[in-house]
Amino acid sequence: MEQIQSQVEFLQKLYLLKDTVNSIAERAELWTKEEGISISFHQRLMWSPLARRVVRDLIYWLSDPTWMLAAYTVDADPSAFQLLEDLGSRSLEAGSGDLEGHTKNSNVLDLNALELAARTLSQIIDNVFENSLFRLPWPETGDDLDFITLNLRLLDQKLEEKLYWLSEILDDLGKIMPSDEASRHQRTTSTKREHKRTRAKA
């Protein structure tokens, strides 16, 4: 009975984690595809150290559950696990401060990579959830279920917190961009007027 209770709690935490991961994927998709904003957001993201750090952290943490879920996954595509591990390690390398490494891994900082990581993990969770639910009680595994459940709970909270800050950052960038555009337009107009005056005097 105790084993079943622990397994049910594990599935509950997994379900909550899936909600968080799906939310990340949906928001990343919105940020990358919203008409007229996606390119500007991407450009801003590349110039904002805080935004880059948050995206890197999210990609890295999305790869964390792979080792927790591997023992409960049946017939999962190994390439999905490998993809998440690769994204996570490359994201970690991109935060090392090495200029060459930063340039090489700049694609990881893209919101598209964040969406891909979230959707990949969501598929893995689906596989684990469906297979685990229908084969209770589970055989003994290497890790204690209470330990894994605790880690999933902490991970869910961490992702929610980082997602909140990324949302705040992008909202702020969205407000800054229009004022930047207006300022740029004003500078361009002033420069053109100055050129006209110069030509008129000549």
VEXLUM-181998 format. One record per residue (C-alpha): residue number from 0; residue in one letter; chain; x, y, z. Coordinates in steps of 0.001 Angstrom, whole numbers, plus 500000, padded with zeros to 6 digits. Example, Ala and Ser with C-alpha at 12.3 -4.5 7.8 and 13.67 -1.06 7.14 Angstrom:
// VEXLUM-181998
+-----+------+-------+--------+--------+--------+
|  nr | rest | kette |      x |      y |      z |
+-----+------+-------+--------+--------+--------+
|   0 |    A |     A | 512300 | 495500 | 507800 |
|   1 |    S |     A | 513670 | 498940 | 507140 |
+-----+------+-------+--------+--------+--------+
//
This chain:
// VEXLUM-181998
+-----+------+-------+--------+--------+--------+
|  nr | rest | kette |      x |      y |      z |
+-----+------+-------+--------+--------+--------+
|   0 |    M |     A | 500000 | 500000 | 500000 |
|   1 |    E |     A | 502844 | 502356 | 500894 |
|   2 |    Q |     A | 504514 | 501650 | 497561 |
|   3 |    I |     A | 501293 | 502412 | 495640 |
|   4 |    Q |     A | 500838 | 505698 | 497531 |
|   5 |    S |     A | 504388 | 506754 | 496683 |
|   6 |    Q |     A | 503816 | 505878 | 493012 |
|   7 |    V |     A | 500575 | 507856 | 492872 |
|   8 |    E |     A | 502316 | 510884 | 494373 |
|   9 |    F |     A | 505052 | 510514 | 491762 |
|  10 |    L |     A | 502421 | 510598 | 488986 |
|  11 |    Q |     A | 500753 | 513654 | 490541 |
|  12 |    K |     A | 504042 | 515569 | 490563 |
|  13 |    L |     A | 504750 | 514410 | 487030 |
|  14 |    Y |     A | 501369 | 515727 | 485902 |
|  15 |    L |     A | 502060 | 519133 | 487481 |
|  16 |    L |     A | 505481 | 519226 | 485828 |
|  17 |    K |     A | 503852 | 518507 | 482467 |
|  18 |    D |     A | 501535 | 521507 | 482964 |
|  19 |    T |     A | 504549 | 523738 | 483578 |
|  20 |    V |     A | 506430 | 522350 | 480580 |
|  21 |    N |     A | 503424 | 522810 | 478281 |
|  22 |    S |     A | 503065 | 526380 | 479520 |
|  23 |    I |     A | 506721 | 527058 | 478658 |
|  24 |    A |     A | 506252 | 525615 | 475161 |
|  25 |    E |     A | 503087 | 527608 | 474513 |
|  26 |    R |     A | 504569 | 530895 | 475701 |
|  27 |    A |     A | 507784 | 530337 | 473762 |
|  28 |    E |     A | 505730 | 529621 | 470645 |
|  29 |    L |     A | 503693 | 532790 | 471199 |
|  30 |    W |     A | 506821 | 534894 | 471712 |
|  31 |    T |     A | 508490 | 533494 | 468577 |
|  32 |    K |     A | 505484 | 533657 | 466268 |
|  33 |    E |     A | 503516 | 536731 | 467290 |
|  34 |    E |     A | 503319 | 538869 | 464170 |
|  35 |    G |     A | 505673 | 541820 | 464060 |
|  36 |    I |     A | 507286 | 541051 | 467422 |
|  37 |    S |     A | 509200 | 537792 | 466979 |
|  38 |    I |     A | 512287 | 539196 | 465228 |
|  39 |    S |     A | 512529 | 542174 | 467557 |
|  40 |    F |     A | 512135 | 539949 | 470618 |
|  41 |    H |     A | 514857 | 537642 | 469328 |
|  42 |    Q |     A | 517212 | 540548 | 468648 |
|  43 |    R |     A | 516516 | 542001 | 472081 |
|  44 |    L |     A | 516988 | 538613 | 473691 |
|  45 |    M |     A | 520467 | 538356 | 472195 |
|  46 |    W |     A | 521397 | 541752 | 473670 |
|  47 |    S |     A | 519876 | 541224 | 477104 |
|  48 |    P |     A | 522247 | 539278 | 479412 |
|  49 |    L |     A | 519440 | 538631 | 481908 |
|  50 |    A |     A | 517049 | 537319 | 479235 |
|  51 |    R |     A | 519778 | 535090 | 477763 |
|  52 |    R |     A | 520559 | 533701 | 481219 |
|  53 |    V |     A | 516902 | 532915 | 481937 |
|  54 |    V |     A | 516455 | 531128 | 478589 |
|  55 |    R |     A | 519681 | 529152 | 479124 |
|  56 |    D |     A | 518543 | 528154 | 482624 |
|  57 |    L |     A | 515157 | 527015 | 481379 |
|  58 |    I |     A | 516685 | 524884 | 478617 |
|  59 |    Y |     A | 519167 | 523375 | 481070 |
|  60 |    W |     A | 516555 | 522587 | 483720 |
|  61 |    L |     A | 514206 | 521078 | 481159 |
|  62 |    S |     A | 516900 | 518473 | 480517 |
|  63 |    D |     A | 517148 | 517576 | 484226 |
|  64 |    P |     A | 514087 | 515275 | 484404 |
|  65 |    T |     A | 515503 | 512929 | 481761 |
|  66 |    W |     A | 517585 | 510926 | 484252 |
|  67 |    M |     A | 514626 | 510814 | 486667 |
|  68 |    L |     A | 512191 | 509478 | 484082 |
|  69 |    A |     A | 514405 | 507053 | 482182 |
|  70 |    A |     A | 513599 | 504110 | 484469 |
|  71 |    Y |     A | 509853 | 504563 | 483938 |
|  72 |    T |     A | 509827 | 505019 | 480180 |
|  73 |    V |     A | 508809 | 502152 | 477915 |
|  74 |    D |     A | 509612 | 502173 | 474194 |
|  75 |    A |     A | 510586 | 505860 | 474228 |
|  76 |    D |     A | 512599 | 507232 | 471369 |
|  77 |    P |     A | 516202 | 507429 | 472679 |
|  78 |    S |     A | 516871 | 510385 | 470375 |
|  79 |    A |     A | 514399 | 512492 | 472399 |
|  80 |    F |     A | 516441 | 511941 | 475572 |
|  81 |    Q |     A | 519638 | 512647 | 473657 |
|  82 |    L |     A | 518196 | 515869 | 472214 |
|  83 |    L |     A | 517320 | 517206 | 475655 |
|  84 |    E |     A | 520703 | 516242 | 477075 |
|  85 |    D |     A | 522477 | 517929 | 474153 |
|  86 |    L |     A | 520416 | 521111 | 474481 |
|  87 |    G |     A | 521048 | 521181 | 478220 |
|  88 |    S |     A | 524810 | 520680 | 477959 |
|  89 |    R |     A | 525169 | 523190 | 475124 |
|  90 |    S |     A | 523115 | 525671 | 477110 |
|  91 |    L |     A | 525428 | 525173 | 480086 |
|  92 |    E |     A | 528488 | 525705 | 477848 |
|  93 |    A |     A | 526935 | 528907 | 476486 |
|  94 |    G |     A | 526918 | 530320 | 480012 |
|  95 |    S |     A | 530616 | 529663 | 480594 |
|  96 |    G |     A | 531662 | 533141 | 479481 |
|  97 |    D |     A | 533912 | 531800 | 476727 |
|  98 |    L |     A | 533431 | 534034 | 473681 |
|  99 |    E |     A | 534081 | 531265 | 471154 |
| 100 |    G |     A | 531742 | 528914 | 473017 |
| 101 |    H |     A | 529114 | 531655 | 473219 |
| 102 |    T |     A | 529234 | 532231 | 469459 |
| 103 |    K |     A | 529161 | 528506 | 468706 |
| 104 |    N |     A | 526144 | 527944 | 470952 |
| 105 |    S |     A | 524213 | 531137 | 470243 |
| 106 |    N |     A | 521421 | 529134 | 468584 |
| 107 |    V |     A | 520652 | 527595 | 472002 |
| 108 |    L |     A | 519713 | 531052 | 473271 |
| 109 |    D |     A | 516893 | 531278 | 470762 |
| 110 |    L |     A | 513332 | 530951 | 471991 |
| 111 |    N |     A | 512859 | 528292 | 469315 |
| 112 |    A |     A | 515303 | 526063 | 471195 |
| 113 |    L |     A | 513354 | 526675 | 474401 |
| 114 |    E |     A | 510108 | 525632 | 472703 |
| 115 |    L |     A | 511753 | 522525 | 471219 |
| 116 |    A |     A | 513141 | 521463 | 474611 |
| 117 |    A |     A | 509767 | 521938 | 476315 |
| 118 |    R |     A | 507821 | 520014 | 473684 |
| 119 |    T |     A | 510379 | 517181 | 473732 |
| 120 |    L |     A | 510135 | 516831 | 477508 |
| 121 |    S |     A | 506341 | 516968 | 477288 |
| 122 |    Q |     A | 506371 | 513958 | 474937 |
| 123 |    I |     A | 508687 | 512050 | 477294 |
| 124 |    I |     A | 506386 | 512809 | 480242 |
| 125 |    D |     A | 503387 | 511608 | 478223 |
| 126 |    N |     A | 505171 | 508335 | 477558 |
| 127 |    V |     A | 506182 | 507869 | 481193 |
| 128 |    F |     A | 502756 | 508844 | 482521 |
| 129 |    E |     A | 500788 | 506517 | 480249 |
| 130 |    N |     A | 503084 | 503519 | 480704 |
| 131 |    S |     A | 503568 | 503959 | 484449 |
| 132 |    L |     A | 499876 | 504450 | 485165 |
| 133 |    F |     A | 498910 | 501143 | 483603 |
| 134 |    R |     A | 501555 | 498948 | 485237 |
| 135 |    L |     A | 501159 | 499591 | 488960 |
| 136 |    P |     A | 502769 | 498413 | 491152 |
| 137 |    W |     A | 506089 | 499184 | 489520 |
| 138 |    P |     A | 509148 | 497009 | 489829 |
| 139 |    E |     A | 511938 | 498205 | 492096 |
| 140 |    T |     A | 514129 | 500903 | 490518 |
| 141 |    G |     A | 517499 | 502325 | 491415 |
| 142 |    D |     A | 516148 | 505607 | 492822 |
| 143 |    D |     A | 513777 | 506032 | 495720 |
| 144 |    L |     A | 510389 | 507295 | 494513 |
| 145 |    D |     A | 510084 | 509792 | 497367 |
| 146 |    F |     A | 513424 | 511296 | 496345 |
| 147 |    I |     A | 512335 | 511573 | 492690 |
| 148 |    T |     A | 508969 | 513051 | 493693 |
| 149 |    L |     A | 510685 | 515705 | 495804 |
| 150 |    N |     A | 513013 | 516581 | 492924 |
| 151 |    L |     A | 510104 | 516859 | 490496 |
| 152 |    R |     A | 508303 | 519186 | 492885 |
| 153 |    L |     A | 511363 | 521418 | 493265 |
| 154 |    L |     A | 511942 | 521379 | 489522 |
| 155 |    D |     A | 508343 | 522400 | 488850 |
| 156 |    Q |     A | 508660 | 525361 | 491240 |
| 157 |    K |     A | 511998 | 526399 | 489735 |
| 158 |    L |     A | 510648 | 526323 | 486176 |
| 159 |    E |     A | 507547 | 528297 | 487169 |
| 160 |    E |     A | 509721 | 530948 | 488815 |
| 161 |    K |     A | 512076 | 531261 | 485832 |
| 162 |    L |     A | 509144 | 531319 | 483422 |
| 163 |    Y |     A | 507620 | 534174 | 485429 |
| 164 |    W |     A | 510829 | 536205 | 485174 |
| 165 |    L |     A | 511212 | 535520 | 481462 |
| 166 |    S |     A | 507637 | 536720 | 480949 |
| 167 |    E |     A | 508401 | 539911 | 482897 |
| 168 |    I |     A | 511609 | 540492 | 480900 |
| 169 |    L |     A | 509864 | 540047 | 477542 |
| 170 |    D |     A | 507005 | 542308 | 478627 |
| 171 |    D |     A | 509525 | 545013 | 479543 |
| 172 |    L |     A | 511391 | 544557 | 476262 |
| 173 |    G |     A | 508088 | 544803 | 474400 |
| 174 |    K |     A | 507423 | 548181 | 476041 |
| 175 |    I |     A | 510963 | 549422 | 475369 |
| 176 |    M |     A | 511002 | 548480 | 471684 |
| 177 |    P |     A | 508248 | 550847 | 470487 |
| 178 |    S |     A | 509928 | 553802 | 472262 |
| 179 |    D |     A | 513243 | 552788 | 470673 |
| 180 |    E |     A | 511592 | 552702 | 467249 |
| 181 |    A |     A | 510110 | 556167 | 467798 |
| 182 |    S |     A | 513478 | 557498 | 468982 |
| 183 |    R |     A | 515250 | 555955 | 465976 |
| 184 |    H |     A | 512659 | 557453 | 463611 |
| 185 |    Q |     A | 513107 | 560857 | 465244 |
| 186 |    R |     A | 516907 | 560664 | 464883 |
| 187 |    T |     A | 516602 | 559589 | 461231 |
| 188 |    T |     A | 514188 | 562440 | 460488 |
| 189 |    S |     A | 516485 | 564973 | 462200 |
| 190 |    T |     A | 519482 | 563688 | 460196 |
| 191 |    K |     A | 517572 | 564003 | 456921 |
| 192 |    R |     A | 516537 | 567574 | 457779 |
| 193 |    E |     A | 520142 | 568433 | 458606 |
| 194 |    H |     A | 521289 | 567028 | 455238 |
| 195 |    K |     A | 518634 | 569085 | 453431 |
| 196 |    R |     A | 519753 | 572275 | 455197 |
| 197 |    T |     A | 523406 | 571523 | 454342 |
| 198 |    R |     A | 522527 | 570939 | 450677 |
| 199 |    A |     A | 520392 | 574121 | 450589 |
| 200 |    K |     A | 523270 | 576211 | 451947 |
| 201 |    A |     A | 525645 | 574682 | 449433 |
+-----+------+-------+--------+--------+--------+
//
